[in-house]
């Protein structure tokens, strides 16, 4: 079966009510643990929309419908995350990471998570020519998330303890890795 297509577009303020609804959706709230109020969404994502935060945030669309959110960022811009992950595995200069969620419950189980991840990794490499890797830590218990990373071409790179997004979770994490494609390699980011 062919992977569904996903397009990424920049997050806009008009998306904030939808993002708040997604953050309140029970499965998303379980793993993201973010305040879903409009004020909290504005505080979290307003700086990105205004260009004051270097994190790139996108709405993922499938067949013209907004289905999820992805963030692409450099570990160099997140010193606390960089220090914490560096205690678990090597983090090369310029390495990127992504966060992702499928906000619409009726689109789960269709391969859209892996498609979003693939699109986010490709966008990260396109926007950051100095980045050679994308490293994505995920709570080990969030099997659906790390399986989507594997379906997108990521390989398990490390296992270790990191601070979870939700305090009810274990500190056990898996880190998946995508390598920048090289000349002559498949267009899809390679795992390694």
N, C-alpha and C positions, 0 to 999 in steps of 0.2 A: 504494500500500500504506500502511495506517495505521501510524503510529509505535507501537511497543509501549509499554505503560504500565509505569512504574517508580515505586515508592514509596520514600521515604527514611525511615529510622528512625535514631535516635541510636545511635551505636556503644556497645557494652557490653563489659565485660571478658570475658564469655563468648565474645565474637567474636574475641578475640586469637589463639587457635590457628588459626582460619580465615584471619585477616588474615596471619599468618605464612606459612601455606601459599600464599596468593595472592602474597605478596612473593617467595617462592621460585620461583614459576612462571616458566619461562624468558623469556617475552615481557614479563611485568611486570618481572622483575629486570633485563632489558635497559635499560628506560627509567627505572625508579624507583631502582635501585641502592641499596636500603635493606637493612640487616641484617634477616633474617627470623626470627632466634631469638626465643623467647618473651620473654627479658629485654629485647631491643632493642625489640620491639613494645610491651612495658609502658613502657619509658622514653619512647618516642615518643608513645604514645597515652594512657597512664595519666593524665597531667595534664589532658587534655581530658575524659576520663570523670569525673575528680574535680572538674571545674569550675575548675581552676587555669590553664588555657590558653584564651584566647578563640576559638581556631579551632574551628569546628563540624565534627564528623566524623560521617558517616552511612554506614550500610550501605544499598546500593541493592538492592531486592528486586523480582523480576519473577515474577508468578504464585506468590507465597509463597516463592520461593527466593532466598536471598542470592546476588547475582551480582557485586557490585562495591563499591567504596568511593569516596566523594567527600568532599572537604574544602572548606569555604567559610571565607575569612578576609578581613580588612580589611588593605590594604597599610599603613595607619596603625599596625597592631599588629606589623608586620614591617619595622622601619626599614632593615635591610640590603637587603631585596628592593625596598623603595620607592626607595631611593637608586639601586640598580642599574637598575631599570626606568625611572626618571626621566631617566636619561642617554640612553635610547632613544626615549621618547615621553612626552607629557604624562600625568601621573597625578593626576587631580583628587582633592581631599580626600574621604575616605569611600569611595574606589573599592575594589571587592572583587576577589578572584581565586578560582579554584577549581583543585583538583587532582582527578584521577579515574583510576580503573583498573577494568577488567573483570577480575576474578580467575579466573573459570571459563572455561577455554579453549573449551568447547563452546557458549558463548553468543555468541561473536564473530561478526560479520558479519550480525547480525540487527537492527541499528539500536538496540541497547540502550545503546551508548556515547552516541549523540546524545540518547537519552531521558534518560539519567542527567545529562548536561550541562544539558539543558533544565530538569529538576527542580531541580538544584543552583542554577542561575541564579535561577529563580523563588523558591526558598527564601531565597537570599541577599537578594534585593530585599524579600521579605516581612519578614525578620528585621532588616534595616537600612534603615529608611525614608529615611535621609539619603543612601544610596548611589544614585548616578545611573548608574554604569557598572560592568561586570565586565570586567576585562582579564586575558587568559589567555596568558602566554608559553609557547611550546612549541618544543622543538628542531626546526629546520626539517626535519631528516631524518626526523622521526617523522610521516610523511605521514598515517598512519591516524588519529593523534590530531588533527591540525589539520583534516583532512577531517570528522571527527566534530563539531568545533566549528562548521564551516560548515553541516553538515546540521542542527545545532541552532539556526541562525540567526545565528551570529557572523560578523562580517566582518573581513577582514584590516585591521588598523589601523596596524601598524608592522612593520619588519624591522630587526634590529640584533643586536649581539653581547651575549650574557649568559652568565654562568657556567652550564654545563650541570649537571644532576643527576648524570650519569655522566661521569667525566673522559675517557672514550674518545670522547665526542661533540664535535662542532664547537661553537664558541661562537655560530654562526649560529642565530638564533631568529626565529620569526614571532609576532606578538602579535595575538590576535583580541579583538574588542570586542563587548559586548552593552550596549545602552542600556535603561534602565528604560522600560517601556511607559508611554505617556501616555494620558490619558482618551480614550476612543473608538478607541484602537489595538487591534490583536489582543492576546489574552491572552498569547501567547508573547512573551518578551522580544524587542525589536527590535534589529536590527543597524544599525550606522551608522558 
